[in-house]
Each structure stands twice: as structure tokens, then as C-alpha cells.
Amino acid sequence: MITVNGIRNALWCAVAFGIVACASTPMPVEKLAVAKNSIERAEQAQAAQFAQVELTSARNKYAAAQAAADKNDADVAARMADQADIDAQLAEATARAKQQDQLVTEMDAGLRDLRNETLRRDDSGAAPLAPAPATTSRPQ
């Protein structure tokens, strides 16, 4: 037998399930902030010069995350913010690695020049330059 209390309880359950089903995921504000911070770090590491593709990808994904957040699509916003963060970290690491490679190349060139200079002096018969001994003068 169906009672009024039974119908009322069923309605309350239906309302509760409806509220839970319609509840939206909160906006990923923190993930957006982390992605933006990662992009700024990549820019400071000169990723625009050394890792332009990765930095552009991070910026595009961050813009997509912001657009999804503006449309209240928290799942897409969170996913795109995470991808933007990872791309920005990749851009920063790539830029730093390429800067280190450039520095190593410059140091190798400097060492090669020093070796060539030393060999040239040895071949010409001249003694290699040695630093002058340090002398201290004492007041007498």
C-alpha cells in the first residue's frame, strides 16, 4: 500500500538525486594559476627563443583552459590547465637544456682556440708564455 509518507520520501529522494546529479565540479582555479606560473617561468627561461613550439602549445592550451572555465566546463578546464602546465615545464626544460648546450659549445670553442694557440707557439719554437712569478717588495 502506498502512503503519503512513502510518496513524500520518494519525492525527497528524487530531489536529492537531482541536486547531486546537477552539481558541477568546482572550477580549477588553482590549476589555472599553476599553469600560468609555469608559462611565466618558461618565458623567463627564454623559451620563446629556444623552445618556441612547446611554449606556443602551452599558451594555446592555457587559453583553451580559460575559455572552458568561462563556459563553466570545469573538467575540460582542469584537463587543459594540466596539459598547459606540462607543456610549459617542457618548454622551460628544453630552453635551459639548449642554453646549456650553447654554453658548452662556446666553451669547447674557447678551449680549442687555446689548444691551437699553444700548439702554434710550440711549433714556432717559442717558449709558451708562463705567468710571471709574484714578487713582493719589502720596505727596507
C-alpha positions in Angstrom: 0.0 0.0 0.0 1.3 3.4 -1.0 1.1 6.0 1.7 1.5 9.8 1.7 4.8 9.4 3.7 6.1 7.0 1.1 5.3 9.4 -1.7 6.8 12.3 0.2 10.0 10.3 0.9 10.3 9.2 -2.7 10.0 12.9 -3.9 12.7 14.0 -1.4 14.9 11.2 -2.7 14.3 12.2 -6.3 15.1 15.9 -5.5 18.2 14.9 -3.7 19.4 12.7 -6.6 18.6 15.6 -9.0 20.7 18.0 -7.0 23.6 15.6 -6.8 23.4 14.9 -10.5 23.3 18.5 -11.4 26.1 19.5 -9.0 29.0 20.8 -11.0 32.7 20.3 -10.4 34.3 23.4 -8.9 36.4 25.5 -11.3 40.1 24.5 -11.3 41.3 28.0 -10.2 44.4 26.6 -8.6 45.3 24.5 -11.7 44.9 27.6 -13.9 47.2 29.6 -11.6 49.8 26.8 -11.6 49.7 26.7 -15.5 50.1 30.4 -15.7 53.0 30.4 -13.3 54.7 27.6 -15.3 54.3 29.6 -18.5 55.8 32.7 -16.9 58.8 30.6 -15.7 59.2 29.3 -19.2 59.2 32.8 -20.6 61.8 33.8 -18.1 64.0 30.9 -19.2 63.8 32.4 -22.8 61.6 29.6 -24.1 60.4 31.9 -26.8 63.9 31.8 -28.3 64.9 28.2 -27.5 61.6 26.3 -27.2 59.1 28.2 -29.3 56.9 25.2 -30.3 56.5 24.0 -26.7 55.8 27.4 -25.3 53.2 28.1 -28.0 51.5 24.9 -27.2 51.4 25.7 -23.5 49.9 29.2 -24.3 47.3 27.7 -26.6 46.2 25.1 -24.1 46.1 27.7 -21.3 43.8 29.9 -23.4 41.6 26.8 -24.1 41.5 26.1 -20.3 40.5 29.7 -19.6 37.8 29.5 -22.3 36.5 26.3 -20.8 36.4 27.9 -17.4 34.5 30.8 -18.8 31.9 28.4 -20.1 31.8 26.7 -16.7 33.2 23.4 -18.1 35.4 22.5 -15.1 36.5 19.1 -16.4 37.8 20.4 -19.7 39.4 23.5 -18.0 41.2 21.3 -15.5 42.5 18.9 -18.2 43.7 21.8 -20.4 45.3 23.6 -17.5 47.2 20.4 -16.6 48.3 20.0 -20.2 49.4 23.7 -20.4 51.4 23.2 -17.2 53.2 20.2 -18.5 53.9 21.9 -21.9 55.2 24.9 -20.1 57.5 22.8 -17.9 58.7 21.1 -21.1 59.4 24.4 -22.7 61.4 25.6 -19.7 63.4 22.4 -19.5 64.1 22.5 -23.3 65.1 26.1 -23.2 67.5 25.5 -20.3 69.0 22.5 -22.0 69.6 24.3 -25.2 71.2 27.2 -23.3 73.5 24.7 -21.6 74.3 23.2 -25.0 75.1 26.6 -26.4 77.4 27.3 -23.4 79.2 24.0 -23.8 79.7 24.7 -27.5 81.2 28.2 -26.7 83.5 26.7 -24.0 84.7 24.0 -26.4 85.5 26.6 -29.0 87.4 28.6 -26.4 89.4 25.5 -25.3 90.1 24.6 -29.0 91.4 28.1 -29.6 93.7 27.9 -26.5 95.0 24.5 -27.7 95.7 25.8 -31.2 97.5 28.8 -29.7 99.6 26.6 -27.6 100.4 24.3 -30.5 101.3 27.3 -32.7 103.7 28.6 -30.1 105.3 25.2 -29.7 105.7 24.7 -33.5 107.3 28.1 -33.9 110.0 27.3 -31.3 109.0 30.0 -28.9 108.5 29.1 -25.3 105.0 29.2 -24.1 104.2 32.1 -22.0 104.2 31.4 -18.4 102.8 33.7 -15.8 105.4 35.9 -14.2 106.2 34.9 -10.6 104.6 37.1 -8.0 107.1 39.3 -6.2 106.5 41.2 -3.1 108.5 44.2 -2.3 109.5 44.9 1.3 110.2 48.3 2.6 113.9 48.4 3.6 
